[in-house]
Amino acid sequence: RHPAAEVQTFELPNPKAVEQRVLLKGTFLLDGHTPFVFVSTHLDYSSPETQELQAKYIIPNLPADSIPAVLAGDFNALATSPALTLLAEDGAVLSGDAPTYPAKAPEKRLDHIFGFPKAAFRLESTSEGPAGDNAASDHLPVISTILVDFSKK
């Protein structure tokens, strides 16, 4: 719907040589001219320390304050974790707190959405989609409606 101006992939820190995780960052031109960044990631599952290191790596790889960015993904962490606390310091929390994992009988929330800079975003609504019989993930989808104020940079 909106053309990609640039797409980048960054390898996240992996000090324990567990499964390599990445950050996918796309810059899109809304209506063909207004830049907006969407970033997706899947953090390490085995170590809160590695997750925090990965969050510290992600923040400077988000765009400067002049371009709004949404960061979403499977963070393999609860909202109270050091990694997510760090992201929530600078970013607006754009998702709820209902469990998302495992999809068939959710017990904990591992999937989150953040907006940067915090002042530019407002959460209108959020929900966790149902797990279908042909679901592509073992997590529930998170669906958020957000408002972006491009004047707050």
FENZIWO-V566499 format. One record per backbone hydrogen bond with DSSP energy under -0.5 kcal/mol. CO is the residue of the C=O (numbers start at 1). NH is the residue of the N-H. Records with the same first field share a line. If there is no record, write none. Layout:
CO->NH ; NH
This chain:
3->5 ; 29
6->27
8->25
10->23
14->17
21->12
22->42
23->10 ; 25
24->40
25->8
26->28 ; 38
27->5 ; 6
28->30 ; 36
29->32
30->33 ; 34
33->35
34->30
36->28
37->70
38->26
39->72
40->24
41->74
47->51
48->52
49->53
50->54
51->55
52->56
53->57
54->58
55->59
56->60
57->61
58->61
59->62
64->67
68->37
69->116
70->39
71->114
72->41
73->75 ; 112
74->43
78->81
81->85
82->86
83->87
84->88
85->89
86->89 ; 90
87->91
90->118
92->94 ; 115
100->140
101->107 ; 108
102->105
103->106
108->100 ; 101 ; 110
110->75 ; 76 ; 77
112->73
113->94
114->71
115->92
116->69
117->120
118->121
120->149
122->124 ; 147
125->145
127->129 ; 143
130->132
132->135
138->102 ; 103
141->129 ; 143
142->144
143->127
144->146
145->124 ; 125
147->122
148->150
149->152
151->153
